[in-house]
Amino acid sequence: MNKYYVTFGQVHAHRVNDYTFDKDSVAVIQAEDFVAGRKIAFALFGNKWAFFYTEDDHEKDKDFMEYFPRGQHPANFKEVSDDLDK
């Protein structure tokens, strides 16, 4: 299972699994592959999101999260990690 990261524009806000995703947060999606991940993103957020990143994209940009003060949060799975419970 791979992780994919979805970011949102200034006017995009979505309530998914009791969490509000917006411009200050990153949705983390687990999926088998890139195509399946994008399908999940469209199913959860419609077409109201900005960018879709792979794990490789995320790893290459070490400063990626500085622009998202609310952090990352799982969108289609449950994670027990403290850093994802913001």
Phi, psi and omega in degrees: 000134180254157175252140177231153188236130181243131175248165188232155177279176184303324184256009180267124174217134183221138175256112182227126178051047177065025177227139178262115175268135179208193184299341183261007181226164179238129176274132177253125181244136172257132180204163180294321182206178183304312182297316178296322178297316178294323177298319178294318178301314178294322179295321182279321190239005184062219178254021182260066173211166187262297186226155181235118185245148173270171175299322179298317178301314183296318181293326182290328183256093184294337181266005183312312187284348181295340181270358184232081187297337178276355175082195180254149183216138180295137181260322185233022178203165178258129179239139182265357183292137179298323184288349178256002184263023182282000000 
